[in-house]
Amino acid sequence: MDKPIYRFLHLVFALGTLHMLVLVGLEVQRLVGLRREVALVSSRVAQLELRNQRLSEELQMAADPAYREGLVRQMGYVHKDELLRRWPLPQR
């Protein structure tokens, strides 16, 4: 027959084990969440690095006067002594 103190110790052991399992489960859940967040942040960093590279390339191209003139002409600007002539649309 079990003595009452052993029943109490078994109960304390069972509750301690259950508490430990709950804490381990919470830590595993937190680890999974952190790994997911790290993956998201890593992909965002990769996107930002790619964007940064494209902007650096655009800055290098912007240093070229011919590139800047091409951009301005795409917006419809002309030199003061030039005429902007629009070709007539073909008739149907």
C-alpha positions as CSV (number, residue, x, y, z in Angstrom):
1,M,0.0,0.0,0.0
2,D,1.1,3.5,-0.8
3,K,1.7,5.9,2.0
4,P,-0.1,9.3,1.6
5,I,3.3,11.1,1.2
6,Y,4.1,8.9,-1.8
7,R,0.8,9.8,-3.5
8,F,1.5,13.4,-2.9
9,L,5.0,13.1,-4.3
10,H,3.7,11.2,-7.4
11,L,1.2,14.0,-7.9
12,V,3.9,16.7,-7.6
13,F,6.1,14.7,-10.1
14,A,3.2,14.4,-12.5
15,L,2.3,18.0,-12.3
16,G,6.0,19.0,-12.7
17,T,6.4,16.8,-15.7
18,L,3.2,18.2,-17.3
19,H,4.5,21.8,-16.6
20,M,7.8,21.0,-18.2
21,L,6.1,19.5,-21.3
22,V,3.9,22.6,-21.6
23,L,7.0,24.9,-21.4
24,V,8.9,22.8,-23.9
25,G,5.9,23.0,-26.3
26,L,5.7,26.8,-25.9
27,E,9.4,27.1,-26.6
28,V,9.1,24.9,-29.7
29,Q,6.2,27.1,-30.9
30,R,8.3,30.2,-30.3
31,L,11.2,28.7,-32.2
32,V,9.0,27.9,-35.2
33,G,7.6,31.5,-35.2
34,L,11.1,33.0,-35.0
35,R,12.4,30.9,-37.8
36,R,9.4,32.0,-39.9
37,E,10.1,35.6,-39.1
38,V,13.8,35.2,-39.9
39,A,12.8,33.7,-43.3
40,L,10.5,36.6,-44.0
41,V,13.1,39.2,-43.0
42,S,15.8,37.5,-45.1
43,S,13.6,37.5,-48.2
44,R,12.8,41.2,-47.5
45,V,16.5,42.0,-47.2
46,A,17.2,40.2,-50.5
47,Q,14.4,42.3,-52.2
48,L,15.8,45.5,-50.8
49,E,19.4,44.6,-51.9
50,L,18.1,44.0,-55.4
51,R,16.3,47.3,-55.4
52,N,19.3,49.0,-54.0
53,Q,21.4,47.5,-56.8
54,R,18.9,48.7,-59.5
55,L,18.9,52.2,-58.0
56,S,22.7,52.3,-58.0
57,E,22.7,51.3,-61.7
58,E,20.1,54.0,-62.4
59,L,22.3,56.6,-60.6
60,Q,25.3,55.5,-62.7
61,M,23.2,55.9,-65.8
62,A,21.9,59.3,-64.6
63,A,25.5,60.6,-64.6
64,D,25.5,60.3,-68.4
65,P,24.2,63.5,-70.1
66,A,22.9,61.5,-73.1
67,Y,20.7,59.4,-70.8
68,R,19.3,62.4,-69.0
69,E,18.5,64.0,-72.4
70,G,16.8,60.9,-73.5
71,L,14.6,60.9,-70.4
72,V,13.7,64.5,-70.9
73,R,12.8,64.0,-74.5
74,Q,10.6,61.1,-73.5
75,M,8.7,63.5,-71.4
76,G,8.1,65.7,-74.5
77,Y,10.7,68.5,-73.9
78,V,12.6,69.9,-76.8
79,H,15.4,72.5,-77.1
80,K,14.3,76.1,-77.6
81,D,15.2,76.1,-81.3
82,E,13.5,72.8,-82.1
83,L,10.0,72.2,-83.2
84,L,7.9,69.3,-81.9
85,R,6.2,67.8,-84.8
86,R,3.6,65.1,-84.4
87,W,3.0,62.8,-87.3
88,P,-0.6,62.4,-88.3
89,L,-2.2,59.1,-87.4
90,P,-3.0,56.8,-90.3
91,Q,-6.6,57.2,-91.4
92,R,-8.8,54.1,-91.4
